[in-house]
Amino acid sequence: MQPYKTVAFYTLGCKLNFSETSTIARLFEQGGYAKVEFDERPDVYVINTCSVTDHADKKCRNLVRRAKRNNPDAFIAVVGCYAQLKPQEIAEIEGVNVVLGANEKFNIIEYLDKQPVNGVAHIENGHIKEVKEFVPSFSANDRTRTFLKVQDGCDYFCSFCTIPLARGRSRNQSIEDTMKVAREAAEGGVKEIVLTGVNIGDFGQGGEESFLQLIQQLDTIEGVERFRISSIEPNLLSDEIIDFVAKSKKFVPHFHIPLQSGSDQMLADMRRRYRTELYRNRVEHIRRVMPDACIGVDVIVGFPGETDEEFMKTVDFIHSIDVNYLHVFTYSERANTTALRIDEVIPMQVRQERNKVLSNISHKKKRAFYEAQLGSTHEVLWEASENEGMMQGFTENYVKVQRPFDPALVNSTQRVQLEQIERNGIVSAGVEADMMLVGESA
């Protein structure tokens, strides 16, 4: 069989998926394949899936159809969380050649000769309990920033979440081995490394090594100007971690801390491992030692049993804490999760209305954060992308900035002063004679 020569990738879902797609892409490159864009009629398509929402499932189906339109003869592999959870469902999608689960996706080259039988794709999908190997990954498509996978899987089994079923138990490499991968990522010339995983605060799983020890070691790596923590559970975000970030020259003052609900009853029903008092304490401690830190929050609306009263507890709690933006998720039923046992189902229209309420609060919180930053100076790391003659970057505390494009500034930091908020929500900023613009940060 003549070997394939070109391959294209499409990644759905989280930053962890993007880091793993880059690792899979390197396997193809080592095998002599050229990476091309999705619509360039490649010989092989690899679709790395998510299964957090129904929308991601539908997106996968649409991508398969799009790939087949581009090249009817292409080999199509579907990998990732959706592939682990519902392999048979994917295998029956017309055009798919192979479906690879959590372990098998990193051996994808071995399966490129597999063909559908009677219209059903070949499935390689071991039981998730057998997935114990940690495969290190980092993204490599952006000169400025890379996402470094430091942990995988989760032992928490929250009642709404399928991730433990899709990715297995919490696991990681040793700090020593993680440092080797981080140095390899740094050799690519990136200025910022974002630490990612499913539950990164659980690094070490209570053994001899911990997430705090990991970031203390990463802080010593040469050539990287910034480290950013992507998302960390509030019960795992210790005062010691917060204090270390406050003193670190490389770890930036930006935290993304999942809340999910401001109702202790909802948190109990969700099987979360903290209550609102602990969450408030974490936010207040960050503010004491890093007043200008940016704090992002995940919230779920429409969870079963979320009455109007319980929802208003979330609204009131978010108003009462000094956070800067929200990622609002509308609850969707997922197979094999214990939340399905709760009878009080919230109508979809109500879920969507609640999403709008919290999204509006997020907008106001973000604007207030920008207003508080006016007059201050920050280091901006400029990126390569150009849009209508402008370039963009982020301050250390996650304010998104734009300025007229200057190729000499790409992948470099520049100190800017934030000056005023324009009527379109963009903040103007200046450096001596230059003018910059600060835009939405999340």
Secondary structure as the mmCIF struct_conf table of DSSP 4:
data_model
#
loop_
_struct_conf.conf_type_id
_struct_conf.id
_struct_conf.beg_label_comp_id
_struct_conf.beg_label_asym_id
_struct_conf.beg_label_seq_id
_struct_conf.end_label_comp_id
_struct_conf.end_label_asym_id
_struct_conf.end_label_seq_id
HELX_LH_PP_P HELX_LH_PP_P1 GLN A 2 TYR A 4
STRN STRN1 THR A 6 THR A 11
BEND BEND1 GLY A 13 GLY A 13
HELX_RH_AL_P HELX_RH_AL_P1 LYS A 15 GLN A 30
TURN_TY1_P TURN_TY1_P1 GLY A 31 GLY A 32
HELX_LH_PP_P HELX_LH_PP_P2 TYR A 33 TYR A 33
STRN STRN2 ALA A 34 LYS A 35
TURN_TY1_P TURN_TY1_P2 PHE A 38 ASP A 39
BEND BEND2 GLU A 40 GLU A 40
BEND BEND3 ASP A 43 ASP A 43
STRN STRN3 VAL A 44 THR A 49
BEND BEND4 VAL A 52 THR A 53
HELX_RH_AL_P HELX_RH_AL_P2 ASP A 54 ASN A 70
TURN_TY1_P TURN_TY1_P3 PRO A 72 ASP A 73
STRN STRN4 PHE A 75 GLY A 80
HELX_RH_AL_P HELX_RH_AL_P3 CYS A 81 LEU A 85
HELX_RH_AL_P HELX_RH_AL_P4 PRO A 87 ALA A 91
TURN_TY1_P TURN_TY1_P4 GLU A 92 GLU A 92
BEND BEND5 ILE A 93 ILE A 93
TURN_TY1_P TURN_TY1_P5 GLU A 94 GLY A 95
STRN STRN5 VAL A 98 LEU A 100
TURN_TY1_P TURN_TY1_P6 ALA A 102 ASN A 103
HELX_RH_3T_P HELX_RH_3T_P1 GLU A 104 TYR A 111
TURN_TY1_P TURN_TY1_P7 LEU A 112 ASP A 113
STRN STRN6 VAL A 117 VAL A 117
TURN_TY1_P TURN_TY1_P8 ASN A 118 GLY A 119
STRN STRN7 VAL A 120 VAL A 120
STRN STRN8 HIS A 122 GLU A 124
HELX_RH_3T_P HELX_RH_3T_P2 ILE A 128 GLU A 130
STRN STRN9 SER A 137 PHE A 138
BEND BEND6 ASN A 141 ASN A 141
BEND BEND7 ARG A 143 THR A 144
STRN STRN10 ARG A 145 LYS A 149
STRN STRN11 ASP A 152 ASP A 152
BEND BEND8 ASP A 155 ASP A 155
TURN_TY1_P TURN_TY1_P9 SER A 159 PHE A 160
HELX_RH_AL_P HELX_RH_AL_P5 ILE A 163 ARG A 167
BEND BEND9 ARG A 169 ARG A 169
STRN STRN12 ARG A 171 ARG A 171
HELX_RH_AL_P HELX_RH_AL_P6 ILE A 175 ALA A 186
TURN_TY1_P TURN_TY1_P10 GLU A 187 GLY A 189
BEND BEND10 LYS A 191 LYS A 191
STRN STRN13 GLU A 192 THR A 196
BEND BEND11 VAL A 198 ASN A 199
HELX_RH_3T_P HELX_RH_3T_P3 ILE A 200 ASP A 202
TURN_TY1_P TURN_TY1_P11 PHE A 203 GLY A 206
BEND BEND12 GLY A 207 GLU A 208
HELX_RH_AL_P HELX_RH_AL_P7 PHE A 211 LEU A 218
TURN_TY1_P TURN_TY1_P12 ASP A 219 THR A 220
TURN_TY1_P TURN_TY1_P13 GLU A 222 GLY A 223
STRN STRN14 ARG A 226 ILE A 229
TURN_TY1_P TURN_TY1_P14 PRO A 234 LEU A 236
HELX_RH_AL_P HELX_RH_AL_P8 ASP A 239 LYS A 247
BEND BEND13 LYS A 249 LYS A 250
STRN STRN15 PHE A 251 PHE A 251
BEND BEND14 PRO A 253 PRO A 253
STRN STRN16 HIS A 254 GLN A 260
BEND BEND15 GLY A 262 GLY A 262
HELX_RH_AL_P HELX_RH_AL_P9 ASP A 264 ASP A 269
TURN_TY1_P TURN_TY1_P15 MET A 270 ARG A 271
BEND BEND16 ARG A 273 ARG A 273
HELX_RH_AL_P HELX_RH_AL_P10 THR A 276 VAL A 289
TURN_TY1_P TURN_TY1_P16 PRO A 291 ASP A 292
STRN STRN17 CYS A 294 VAL A 301
BEND BEND17 GLY A 302 GLY A 302
TURN_TY1_P TURN_TY1_P17 PRO A 304 GLY A 305
HELX_RH_AL_P HELX_RH_AL_P11 ASP A 308 SER A 320
BEND BEND18 ILE A 321 ILE A 321
STRN STRN18 TYR A 325 THR A 330
TURN_TY1_P TURN_TY1_P18 ALA A 335 ASN A 336
HELX_RH_3T_P HELX_RH_3T_P4 THR A 338 ARG A 341
HELX_LH_PP_P HELX_LH_PP_P3 VAL A 345 PRO A 347
HELX_RH_AL_P HELX_RH_AL_P12 MET A 348 GLN A 373
TURN_TY1_P TURN_TY1_P19 LEU A 374 GLY A 375
STRN STRN19 THR A 377 ASN A 387
TURN_TY1_P TURN_TY1_P20 GLU A 388 GLY A 389
STRN STRN20 MET A 390 THR A 395
TURN_TY1_P TURN_TY1_P21 GLU A 396 ASN A 397
STRN STRN21 LYS A 400 PRO A 404
HELX_RH_3T_P HELX_RH_3T_P5 PRO A 407 LEU A 409
TURN_TY1_P TURN_TY1_P22 VAL A 410 ASN A 411
STRN STRN22 THR A 413 ILE A 421
TURN_TY1_P TURN_TY1_P23 ARG A 423 ASN A 424
BEND BEND19 GLY A 425 GLY A 425
HELX_LH_PP_P HELX_LH_PP_P4 ILE A 426 ILE A 426
STRN STRN23 VAL A 427 VAL A 431
TURN_TY1_P TURN_TY1_P24 GLU A 432 ALA A 433
STRN STRN24 ASP A 434 GLY A 439
#
